[in-house]
Amino acid sequence: MATDKILDAFAEIISQLKEVPGNQIDLEQLNNTEEKLRDILFQLQFELLNAQHQKDWEKVNKLELAVSECQLTLNKVRALIINVSIIGINPENRAQMQKILEEIDTARKTQVNIDFAIRLLGFLRRLFL
């Protein structure tokens, strides 16, 4: 299922951010995050097209929100890359990342993937403020 791939990509992003040495996200990490978010965006758009073809309007609404959140997060990361700024990761964000990794495992088991993806994108966007 594509939503499992999306959650795997989120888990990889969060795990890598959580392990950043010196609590500083550098340009290489931002580029890596941008690439993964681009992949997530494509997967979400594919899921959205499928939901539209199936006329599953509830899922369409959720996926449209997920696509929008992903685009906003991706734009934020791209802006940071352009500015070549270094972002600090504070202990509160690290704790939040650990909780997110645990919630990803739960979401995989319960199939509440789209709602969870929307929340994750919001967290990532706040992280890159």
Secondary structure, DSSP 8 states (H G I E B T S, - for coil): -HHHHHHHHHHHHHHHHHT-GGGEE-HHHHHHHHHHHHHHHHHHHHHHHHHHHTT-HHHHHHHHHHHHHHHHHHHHHHHHHHHT--EE--HHHHHHHHHHHHHHHHHHHHT-HHHHHHHHHHHHHHHT-
